[in-house]
Amino acid sequence: MADKKGYIWMDGKFTPFAKAQIHVLNHSLHYGSAVFEGIRCYATESGPAIFRLQEHIDRLFHSAQTMGMKMSFTKKQVAQAVLDLVKKNKLQEGYIRPIVFYGEKMGLDPAGAPVKLAIAAWPWGKYLAKESVSVKTSSFARIHPGSSVMTAKISGHYANSIVASLEAKKAGFDEALLLDWRGNIAEGPGENIFFVKNKTLYTPKAGTILPGLTRDSVMVLARELGYGVAEKDVRLKDLPKYDEAFFVGTAAEINAIGKIDGHIFGAGGEGAVTGEIRENYAKIIHGENKKYKKWLSYVK
């Protein structure tokens, strides 16, 4: 959990961890109306750097607009607040969580509720601790794209992820896999997914998934490494066609999937292609591949 000796940025002020509180009648707490981002900070030879900060801030504002939230800060101010908080908390590597939420108000209509912005930053390792994870297909379908805006990170969406994850853990698996309303593979509870066949990576199409920034980064990196990348529908019956599978996400980073339900990929560990992608991704986020320097915002 977050470092309780550190600070949380709240509406322009650095607030000690223990004093960063909200009212129990907070609208977003009751109705899932908050929007948020997951961002990571990494140690580099030039000091801590935040990965794809501007793109994360852009999506935060897109999500806020989706929920009718009028921001009191500009994108530039929020990005600077993230940098300042990482410096204030003396963080070299860790996780950053900006969240925009409605304040005290009851009733579904948020009109008139104050819009609040908080940013937390703390040391946090990979979300999935194992090199290769076991995955269970959930009995719960991913949110129908006609029921919400799939490109927004809305806190209420994650109730769907939580029930899927709880089901998978109860059955003895490490993580869940959700299908979309058509029965195609969508994504994990908090991760996008890739499949590997020979020299091509396959990933589900946007529409019923959150098109993550780590997903985008992997697609760019894979092409540079000489792999083909295709966005296509993948069904459970197609799993034997693929040599490897892996999850990607800000929290999970790059994580091999050893098996989905009863199907084992290769020897059940990390495959060669997944390993190559993971190792090269690590060089990018730690500032070792200068070609991708534009993806890093250094803390001064």
C-alpha positions as CSV (number, residue, x, y, z in Angstrom):
1,M,0.0,0.0,0.0
2,A,1.0,3.6,-0.2
3,D,3.8,5.0,2.0
4,K,2.0,6.5,4.9
5,K,4.8,8.9,5.6
6,G,4.4,10.4,2.1
7,Y,2.0,12.9,0.6
8,I,-1.1,12.8,-1.6
9,W,-1.7,15.8,-3.9
10,M,-5.3,17.0,-3.4
11,D,-6.7,19.9,-5.4
12,G,-3.4,21.8,-5.6
13,K,-2.1,21.0,-2.1
14,F,0.3,18.3,-0.7
15,T,-1.7,16.6,2.0
16,P,-0.1,14.1,4.5
17,F,-1.2,10.6,3.8
18,A,-3.3,10.2,6.9
19,K,-5.2,13.4,6.3
20,A,-6.2,12.7,2.7
21,Q,-9.9,11.9,3.3
22,I,-13.3,12.3,1.7
23,H,-16.8,12.4,3.1
24,V,-18.8,9.2,3.5
25,L,-21.6,10.6,1.2
26,N,-19.2,11.1,-1.6
27,H,-21.0,10.7,-4.9
28,S,-18.3,8.6,-6.6
29,L,-18.0,6.3,-3.6
30,H,-21.7,5.4,-3.9
31,Y,-22.2,5.4,-7.6
32,G,-18.8,4.6,-9.2
33,S,-18.7,7.9,-11.0
34,A,-14.9,8.6,-10.5
35,V,-12.4,8.4,-13.3
36,F,-8.7,7.5,-12.9
37,E,-5.4,6.6,-14.4
38,G,-2.7,4.1,-13.5
39,I,0.8,5.4,-14.3
40,R,4.3,4.2,-13.5
41,C,7.5,5.8,-12.6
42,Y,10.8,4.1,-13.3
43,A,14.5,4.6,-12.2
44,T,16.8,5.6,-15.0
45,E,20.4,6.8,-15.2
46,S,19.1,10.3,-15.3
47,G,16.8,9.9,-12.3
48,P,13.1,8.9,-12.0
49,A,11.0,9.1,-15.2
50,I,7.3,8.7,-15.7
51,F,6.2,6.5,-18.6
52,R,3.9,8.1,-21.2
53,L,2.7,10.8,-18.8
54,Q,1.1,13.1,-21.3
55,E,-1.0,10.2,-22.9
56,H,-2.2,9.2,-19.5
57,I,-3.2,12.8,-18.7
58,D,-5.0,13.1,-22.0
59,R,-7.0,10.0,-21.3
60,L,-7.8,11.2,-17.8
61,F,-9.4,14.3,-19.2
62,H,-11.2,12.3,-21.8
63,S,-12.6,10.1,-19.1
64,A,-13.6,13.1,-17.0
65,Q,-15.4,14.7,-20.0
66,T,-17.3,11.4,-20.5
67,M,-18.6,11.7,-16.9
68,G,-19.5,15.3,-17.3
69,M,-16.8,16.6,-15.0
70,K,-15.5,20.1,-15.4
71,M,-11.8,20.1,-14.5
72,S,-10.4,22.9,-12.4
73,F,-6.9,22.3,-13.6
74,T,-5.3,22.2,-17.1
75,K,-3.5,19.1,-18.5
76,K,-0.2,20.9,-18.0
77,Q,-0.9,21.6,-14.4
78,V,-2.0,18.0,-13.7
79,A,1.2,16.6,-15.4
80,Q,3.3,19.0,-13.4
81,A,1.5,17.9,-10.2
82,V,2.4,14.3,-10.9
83,L,6.1,15.2,-11.4
84,D,6.1,17.3,-8.2
85,L,4.5,14.6,-6.2
86,V,7.0,12.0,-7.3
87,K,9.8,14.3,-6.3
88,K,8.0,15.2,-3.0
89,N,7.6,11.6,-2.1
90,K,11.3,10.8,-3.1
91,L,10.0,8.0,-5.3
92,Q,12.4,6.3,-7.7
93,E,10.1,3.6,-8.9
94,G,6.4,3.1,-8.2
95,Y,2.8,3.5,-9.1
96,I,0.9,6.8,-9.6
97,R,-2.9,7.1,-9.3
98,P,-4.6,10.3,-10.4
99,I,-8.3,10.2,-9.7
100,V,-11.1,12.7,-10.4
101,F,-14.3,12.3,-8.4
102,Y,-17.5,14.0,-7.5
103,G,-17.7,15.2,-3.9
104,E,-20.5,15.1,-1.4
105,K,-23.9,14.6,-3.0
106,M,-26.6,11.9,-3.1
107,G,-28.7,10.9,-6.1
108,L,-27.5,9.7,-9.4
109,D,-27.5,13.1,-11.1
110,P,-24.0,14.6,-10.2
111,A,-25.0,18.1,-11.2
112,G,-23.9,20.5,-8.6
113,A,-21.5,18.1,-6.9
114,P,-18.0,19.5,-6.6
115,V,-15.3,17.9,-8.8
116,K,-12.2,16.9,-6.9
117,L,-8.8,15.7,-8.1
118,A,-6.3,13.7,-6.1
119,I,-3.0,12.1,-7.0
120,A,-1.3,9.4,-5.0
121,A,2.2,7.9,-5.7
122,W,3.8,5.0,-3.8
123,P,6.3,2.1,-4.3
124,W,4.4,-0.8,-5.8
125,G,5.7,-3.9,-7.7
126,K,4.2,-5.7,-10.5
127,Y,0.5,-6.5,-10.1
128,L,0.9,-10.2,-11.1
129,A,3.8,-11.6,-9.0
130,K,4.4,-14.8,-11.0
131,E,6.5,-15.0,-14.1
132,S,3.7,-17.0,-15.8
133,V,0.1,-17.0,-14.6
134,S,-2.8,-19.4,-14.8
135,V,-6.0,-17.8,-16.2
136,K,-9.7,-18.8,-15.9
137,T,-12.3,-17.7,-18.4
138,S,-14.9,-15.9,-16.4
139,S,-18.6,-16.7,-16.4
140,F,-19.1,-12.9,-16.4
141,A,-19.0,-11.1,-19.8
142,R,-17.1,-7.9,-20.3
143,I,-19.3,-4.7,-20.2
144,H,-21.3,-4.4,-23.4
145,P,-19.9,-1.5,-25.5
146,G,-23.4,-0.1,-25.9
147,S,-23.7,0.3,-22.2
148,S,-20.8,2.7,-21.6
149,V,-17.8,4.4,-23.2
150,M,-15.1,1.8,-23.4
151,T,-12.2,4.2,-24.0
152,A,-12.8,5.8,-20.6
153,K,-11.3,4.6,-17.3
154,I,-14.4,4.9,-15.1
155,S,-14.2,3.4,-11.6
156,G,-17.7,1.8,-11.9
157,H,-16.5,-0.4,-14.8
158,Y,-14.2,-2.2,-12.4
159,A,-17.0,-3.9,-10.5
160,N,-17.2,-6.1,-13.6
161,S,-13.4,-6.8,-13.2
162,I,-13.7,-7.5,-9.5
163,V,-16.4,-10.2,-9.7
164,A,-14.4,-11.9,-12.5
165,S,-11.2,-11.8,-10.5
166,L,-12.8,-13.1,-7.3
167,E,-14.3,-16.0,-9.2
168,A,-10.9,-16.9,-10.8
169,K,-9.1,-16.8,-7.4
170,K,-11.7,-18.9,-5.7
171,A,-11.2,-21.5,-8.4
172,G,-7.5,-21.6,-7.8
173,F,-6.3,-19.5,-10.7
174,D,-4.1,-16.4,-10.7
175,E,-6.2,-14.2,-12.9
176,A,-9.5,-14.0,-14.9
177,L,-10.2,-13.6,-18.6
178,L,-13.4,-11.9,-19.8
179,L,-15.2,-12.5,-23.1
180,D,-17.2,-9.9,-24.8
181,W,-20.9,-10.1,-25.5
182,R,-20.2,-12.0,-28.8
183,G,-18.1,-14.7,-27.1
184,N,-14.8,-13.3,-28.3
185,I,-11.9,-12.9,-25.9
186,A,-11.8,-9.4,-24.6
187,E,-9.2,-8.8,-21.9
188,G,-8.2,-9.5,-18.3
189,P,-9.8,-7.6,-15.3
190,G,-7.1,-5.0,-15.6
191,E,-4.9,-6.1,-18.5
192,N,-5.0,-6.3,-22.3
193,I,-4.0,-9.6,-23.9
194,F,-1.8,-10.8,-26.7
195,F,-1.3,-14.1,-28.5
196,V,1.7,-15.2,-30.4
197,K,2.0,-17.3,-33.5
198,N,5.4,-17.6,-35.2
199,K,6.4,-14.0,-36.0
200,T,3.0,-12.3,-35.4
201,L,1.3,-10.9,-32.4
202,Y,-2.5,-11.0,-32.2
203,T,-4.6,-8.9,-29.9
204,P,-8.4,-8.3,-29.6
205,K,-9.9,-5.4,-31.5
206,A,-10.7,-2.1,-29.8
207,G,-14.4,-1.7,-29.1
208,T,-15.1,-4.0,-26.2
209,I,-11.8,-3.4,-24.4
210,L,-10.0,-0.5,-22.9
211,P,-7.3,0.2,-25.5
212,G,-4.4,0.5,-23.0
213,L,-1.3,2.5,-23.4
214,T,0.9,-0.5,-22.6
215,R,-0.9,-2.3,-25.3
216,D,-0.1,0.5,-27.7
217,S,3.5,0.5,-26.6
218,V,3.9,-3.2,-27.2
219,M,2.4,-2.9,-30.6
220,V,4.9,-0.2,-31.6
221,L,7.8,-2.1,-30.0
222,A,6.8,-5.4,-31.6
223,R,6.8,-3.9,-35.1
224,E,10.2,-2.4,-34.5
225,L,11.5,-5.9,-33.5
226,G,10.3,-7.3,-36.8
227,Y,7.0,-8.9,-35.7
228,G,3.7,-8.5,-37.4
229,V,0.8,-7.2,-35.3
230,A,-2.8,-7.9,-36.0
231,E,-6.0,-6.8,-34.2
232,K,-8.5,-9.5,-34.7
233,D,-11.3,-11.5,-33.0
234,V,-10.0,-14.4,-31.0
235,R,-12.2,-17.2,-29.6
236,L,-11.4,-19.8,-26.9
237,K,-11.5,-22.5,-29.6
238,D,-8.6,-20.7,-31.3
239,L,-6.2,-21.1,-28.4
240,P,-4.4,-24.3,-29.7
241,K,-3.4,-22.2,-32.7
242,Y,-1.1,-20.0,-30.7
243,D,2.3,-20.6,-29.2
244,E,2.3,-18.1,-26.4
245,A,0.0,-15.6,-24.6
246,F,0.7,-12.7,-22.4
247,F,-1.0,-9.9,-20.4
248,V,0.0,-6.3,-20.6
249,G,-0.9,-3.3,-18.5
250,T,0.5,-0.5,-16.4
251,A,0.2,-2.5,-13.2
252,A,1.0,-5.9,-14.7
253,E,3.6,-4.6,-17.2
254,I,4.4,-7.6,-19.5
255,N,3.4,-11.0,-17.9
256,A,3.4,-14.4,-19.5
257,I,0.2,-16.6,-19.4
258,G,1.1,-20.3,-18.9
259,K,-2.4,-21.6,-19.3
260,I,-6.0,-20.5,-20.0
261,D,-8.5,-22.9,-18.4
262,G,-7.1,-26.3,-19.4
263,H,-5.0,-25.2,-22.4
264,I,-1.3,-24.9,-21.7
265,F,0.9,-22.7,-23.8
266,G,4.3,-24.4,-24.6
267,A,5.8,-25.6,-21.4
268,G,3.6,-23.4,-19.3
269,G,6.3,-20.8,-18.7
270,E,7.4,-17.6,-20.4
271,G,7.9,-18.1,-24.2
272,A,10.8,-16.7,-26.2
273,V,8.7,-14.0,-27.9
274,T,7.1,-12.9,-24.7
275,G,10.5,-12.8,-23.1
276,E,12.0,-10.7,-25.9
277,I,9.1,-8.2,-25.7
278,R,9.4,-8.0,-21.9
279,E,13.2,-7.4,-22.0
280,N,13.0,-4.7,-24.6
281,Y,10.1,-3.0,-22.9
282,A,12.2,-2.9,-19.7
283,K,14.9,-1.1,-21.6
284,I,12.5,1.5,-22.8
285,I,10.9,2.2,-19.4
286,H,14.3,2.5,-17.8
287,G,15.6,4.9,-20.4
288,E,18.1,2.5,-22.0
289,N,16.6,2.8,-25.5
290,K,17.1,6.4,-26.5
291,K,14.7,6.0,-29.5
292,Y,11.8,6.1,-27.0
293,K,13.0,8.9,-24.9
294,K,9.9,10.9,-25.9
295,W,7.8,8.4,-23.8
296,L,9.6,9.4,-20.6
297,S,9.0,12.5,-18.5
298,Y,12.0,13.0,-16.2
299,V,11.5,14.3,-12.6
300,K,13.7,17.3,-12.1
